[in-house]
């Protein structure tokens, strides 16, 4: 008989803060009756194969409300440096040990648990992969971004004290395919031209329009795309919004 494989632990870590530069307090806005952060925690908690959901916020006073809301929604909470998101992720890994973590951001309320589960399943089938995401080749609307990274690889990133990876966490991994084994998930038909993340008031109008059509539930990504393909008026609202570049 072949030896039994050790079980692997996969946690979701959601980065959240109140002090967004373009739309302060956005993760605490009420969307369809629950906070934007609450939408993300709900989707993560509904994902098959996930062990623990952790919200990593800052230790700044204005993030007290973020920590309180995360706990109210049923997530574990860790708090660390405001401007060092990687440090917060490592703190989450220290307090809630895992073999790999899925990185989500709290400004993407329409996350689809099935998409997150695909990343987890692919990594469990090929645990030698260092990084799995649905953004290596963008075929999904911006707002469904999910990345899985092995915890030892995250720990390696901390050896470099400065750089964009301190804020963006994974840029030092997927940006170095010669060192790290990366894999991606794509969907068809592609919908990478659409945007359902929350950075501006225009984005907020789009999200409210989608939720008005679908209601307060966890939607499948195809449902969201279907709404937007039927509603070019909504798509036009934030079509000109540019995503902040990685510094």
Secondary structure, 3 states (H helix, E strand, C coil): CCCCCCCCCEEEEEECCCCCCCCCCHHHCEECCEEHHHHHHHHHHCCCCCCCEEEEEECCHHHHHHHHHHHHCCCEEEEECCCCHHHHHHHHHHHCCCCEEEEEECCCCCCCHHHHHHHHHHHHHCCCCCEEECCCCCCCCECCCCEEEEHHHHHHHCCCCCCCHHHHCCHHHHCCCCCCCEEECCCCCCCCCCECCCCCHHHHHHHHHHHHHHCCCCCCHHHHHHHHHHCHHHHHHCCCCCCCCCC
